[in-house]
Amino acid sequence: MDILRFITAGSVDDGKSTLIGRLLFDSKSILQDQLETLEKQSKNKNADGIDLALLTDGLRAEREQGITIDVAYRYFSTPKRKFIIADAPGHVQYTRNMITGASNSNLIIILIDARLGVIEQTRRHSIIASLLRIKHIVVAINKMDMVDYGQERFNEIKSDYNKVVAQLNLQNVTYIPIAALHGDNIVEKSEKMPWFDGLPLLQFLEEVEVADDINHTDPRFQVQYVIRPQTKELHDYRGYAGEIINGVYKKGDKIKILPQDIETTITKIEIAGVEVEEAFAPQAVVLHIADDIDISRGDTFVHIDNLPKVENNIDVLLCWMDNKPLQPGNKYFLQHKSRLIRAIIQEIEYKVDVNTLEHTAVTDSVKLNEVVKARLRTAAPLVYDPFEKLDGTGSAILIDETSNSTVAAVLLS
Amino acid sequence: MNKYYLNYLEQLEAEGIYIMREVAAQFEKPALLFSGGKDSITLVQLAKKAFAPGKFPFPLVHIDTGHNFKEALDYRDNLVKELGAELIVRKVEDSIRERKLTEPKGKFASRNWLQIHTLLDTIEEFKFDACIGGARRDEEKARAKERIFSVRDAFGQWEPKLQRPELWNIYNGRIHKGENVRVFPISNWTELDVWNYIRKENIPLPSIYFAHYRDVIAHEGQLVAVSDYIQIDETDVIMNKRVRYRTVGDMTCTAAVESNAETLDEVVNEIIATRISERGETRIDDKVTEAAMEDRKKGGYF
């Protein structure tokens, strides 16, 4: 049993809340006391006597202020898998929330209302999925009951969306016709759509292969914390604790420490105090090396024959996430996993329209929910990979050093 | 199957260890909030693994309502000895006296809400900049929206609207003086995940998590232990029942469930079979208002 993390993109009108409610309900993740509360609150009851959308109802603060607080996380499991849903609102002003949710997802469910077909919002969600390189896409064509469960309408939408697929070069796209409100093609194959020969949604989510999405070929490790007990028994112990971001490390591996650019050898690998011969992503390990080198948090260990980039001037895509607009020329902190360095935004090349992917000139300031191509200069060389090659070492955030807010998602290139 | 494969518990553990190390590295004075319950016991296990063979890097902080299960206190004291960790206990009782707080009255007068004062005073006293807590997002809908690194202002308040976006596994723990961060390493775990992990790791638990006989009264369908801290009315019927606890909290607001489960395997089987949520079955304090947790969090609660 493993974990599938997915994000659902869509607005309330697409039946997103109903779909999530349906998955929770049909996987029996809603317990009796929670159901009783729901039954009391339900106004728009369905056949089960409850309003599934209420399951994802927000906080009182949100209802009172008519806002939605970015991402809520929901959990359910079946005997095959544990599921983590990032539930993010999908309107244009919530691009930031979708990016946040997408950054931790293996898969995205893009909801399309069968009556409306592919609309601007669908395109936006798909563009974000492609920017963030989500590995699996499910296009759930919902409200099939409203179009008489017709195969023709399904095929029409499918061929429309295939144009988006071609434009964005999307991979692993699966289409499923559903009616979330009634449970068609959610857990069981729908009897109303015998023409559909694919898997129902939940079964697809249970079976889609994600273990292979983790990169085990390009070893990347960054030091999070140096363990030095300095006790009598462990006087000379010095271990480098961190997460294996990608790849596999073995005892005896010849490695290079970056940005110091010094070669050494791995002498010992430990997991929770127990020695192992090899370790792999995403394990949390402690590495020991042969030589006495000055190493601190944020330094990177790689194989000598598989090197990342080490640069000061970096082209990036910035997704701006703060109410305060970007100030060109201001210094920010760049946090790259555990490494924190000062960075300055030198130049903004163009704005990316998240609805069309068109590039437009930046005439005004860069505001919340806007995506721009820019050039960063860092105070010290950054050890990284292009995001499209390795997302773990290709991603970072910008922090405003006066407010301490996280102001941008950074995709390095 | 892929040779390099982690199952879901191993993935959750790796994530938890990663978060523990971020806390130790990013903060000057972090602490681990310890209640003696299974969630905080899981946190201790993750921290042990994260820093082995080094010493346990966080003091354990117990905000003591005075309404404790003796079994949980004994467990706490043994654990601290075994870890060689520092234990800091601050009593709600003292806050009530020194700050002239008003104790709630009533049948199950709980000091749960008053804990906030003691917690904030403790943070202030020791200048803690990060407090690690065992909250899980599956517990409740206010928790479902909280970050793993949750920044609180000088009043300990959670401001849902101003939360920082949390991207990938990059945790921004930068704060201004006087602010602090609550860190929730097991945010992505469910109750069942915690139990399965405890079983897999064979972690000892306080004995009240397993079936035992205890005098209880029934209140609105929940079984509440007879103790000096609750008010027994003439109409209450005291029964001796075989029970266990699903959560360990303040004795006045934690209910027991009838059970014959003596081992971890049996407890896990009961949890799988149960049709009632953890908070619904065992927390008397959450029933007060629908938004009880949201309110408490905004007021500085864990």
Boltz contact constraints between the chains, C-beta under 6 A:
constraints:
  - contact:
      token1: [A, 1]
      token2: [B, 7]
      max_distance: 6.0
  - contact:
      token1: [A, 1]
      token2: [B, 8]
      max_distance: 6.0
  - contact:
      token1: [A, 2]
      token2: [B, 8]
      max_distance: 6.0
  - contact:
      token1: [A, 3]
      token2: [B, 8]
      max_distance: 6.0
  - contact:
      token1: [A, 3]
      token2: [B, 11]
      max_distance: 6.0
  - contact:
      token1: [A, 31]
      token2: [B, 275]
      max_distance: 6.0
  - contact:
      token1: [A, 31]
      token2: [B, 276]
      max_distance: 6.0
  - contact:
      token1: [A, 31]
      token2: [B, 277]
      max_distance: 6.0
  - contact:
      token1: [A, 32]
      token2: [B, 275]
      max_distance: 6.0
  - contact:
      token1: [A, 32]
      token2: [B, 276]
      max_distance: 6.0
  - contact:
      token1: [A, 33]
      token2: [B, 276]
      max_distance: 6.0
  - contact:
      token1: [A, 33]
      token2: [B, 277]
      max_distance: 6.0
  - contact:
      token1: [A, 33]
      token2: [B, 280]
      max_distance: 6.0
  - contact:
      token1: [A, 34]
      token2: [B, 277]
      max_distance: 6.0
  - contact:
      token1: [A, 59]
      token2: [B, 142]
      max_distance: 6.0
  - contact:
      token1: [A, 59]
      token2: [B, 294]
      max_distance: 6.0
  - contact:
      token1: [A, 60]
      token2: [B, 291]
      max_distance: 6.0
  - contact:
      token1: [A, 60]
      token2: [B, 294]
      max_distance: 6.0
  - contact:
      token1: [A, 61]
      token2: [B, 160]
      max_distance: 6.0
  - contact:
      token1: [A, 69]
      token2: [B, 145]
      max_distance: 6.0
  - contact:
      token1: [A, 69]
      token2: [B, 160]
      max_distance: 6.0
  - contact:
      token1: [A, 72]
      token2: [B, 144]
      max_distance: 6.0
  - contact:
      token1: [A, 72]
      token2: [B, 145]
      max_distance: 6.0
  - contact:
      token1: [A, 73]
      token2: [B, 137]
      max_distance: 6.0
  - contact:
      token1: [A, 73]
      token2: [B, 144]
      max_distance: 6.0
  - contact:
      token1: [A, 75]
      token2: [B, 138]
      max_distance: 6.0
  - contact:
      token1: [A, 75]
      token2: [B, 190]
      max_distance: 6.0
  - contact:
      token1: [A, 82]
      token2: [B, 8]
      max_distance: 6.0
  - contact:
      token1: [A, 84]
      token2: [B, 188]
      max_distance: 6.0
  - contact:
      token1: [A, 100]
      token2: [B, 165]
      max_distance: 6.0
  - contact:
      token1: [A, 100]
      token2: [B, 167]
      max_distance: 6.0
  - contact:
      token1: [A, 103]
      token2: [B, 167]
      max_distance: 6.0
  - contact:
      token1: [A, 103]
      token2: [B, 168]
      max_distance: 6.0
  - contact:
      token1: [A, 211]
      token2: [B, 2]
      max_distance: 6.0
  - contact:
      token1: [A, 211]
      token2: [B, 5]
      max_distance: 6.0
  - contact:
      token1: [A, 216]
      token2: [B, 4]
      max_distance: 6.0
  - contact:
      token1: [A, 224]
      token2: [B, 21]
      max_distance: 6.0
  - contact:
      token1: [A, 224]
      token2: [B, 25]
      max_distance: 6.0
  - contact:
      token1: [A, 225]
      token2: [B, 21]
      max_distance: 6.0
  - contact:
      token1: [A, 225]
      token2: [B, 24]
      max_distance: 6.0
  - contact:
      token1: [A, 225]
      token2: [B, 25]
      max_distance: 6.0
  - contact:
      token1: [A, 227]
      token2: [B, 54]
      max_distance: 6.0
  - contact:
      token1: [A, 229]
      token2: [B, 54]
      max_distance: 6.0
  - contact:
      token1: [A, 241]
      token2: [B, 21]
      max_distance: 6.0
  - contact:
      token1: [A, 243]
      token2: [B, 18]
      max_distance: 6.0
  - contact:
      token1: [A, 272]
      token2: [B, 49]
      max_distance: 6.0
  - contact:
      token1: [A, 272]
      token2: [B, 52]
      max_distance: 6.0
  - contact:
      token1: [A, 273]
      token2: [B, 52]
      max_distance: 6.0
  - contact:
      token1: [A, 273]
      token2: [B, 53]
      max_distance: 6.0
  - contact:
      token1: [A, 280]
      token2: [B, 4]
      max_distance: 6.0
  - contact:
      token1: [A, 282]
      token2: [B, 14]
      max_distance: 6.0
  - contact:
      token1: [A, 283]
      token2: [B, 14]
      max_distance: 6.0
  - contact:
      token1: [A, 284]
      token2: [B, 14]
      max_distance: 6.0
  - contact:
      token1: [A, 284]
      token2: [B, 17]
      max_distance: 6.0
  - contact:
      token1: [A, 284]
      token2: [B, 18]
      max_distance: 6.0
  - contact:
      token1: [A, 297]
      token2: [B, 25]
      max_distance: 6.0
  - contact:
      token1: [A, 321]
      token2: [B, 165]
      max_distance: 6.0
  - contact:
      token1: [A, 335]
      token2: [B, 170]
      max_distance: 6.0
  - contact:
      token1: [A, 395]
      token2: [B, 168]
      max_distance: 6.0
  - contact:
      token1: [A, 397]
      token2: [B, 167]
      max_distance: 6.0
  - contact:
      token1: [A, 397]
      token2: [B, 170]
      max_distance: 6.0
  - contact:
      token1: [A, 399]
      token2: [B, 172]
      max_distance: 6.0
  - contact:
      token1: [A, 399]
      token2: [B, 174]
      max_distance: 6.0
  - contact:
      token1: [A, 404]
      token2: [B, 174]
      max_distance: 6.0
  - contact:
      token1: [A, 405]
      token2: [B, 164]
      max_distance: 6.0
  - contact:
      token1: [A, 406]
      token2: [B, 164]
      max_distance: 6.0
  - contact:
      token1: [A, 406]
      token2: [B, 165]
      max_distance: 6.0
  - contact:
      token1: [A, 406]
      token2: [B, 172]
      max_distance: 6.0
  - contact:
      token1: [A, 409]
      token2: [B, 167]
      max_distance: 6.0
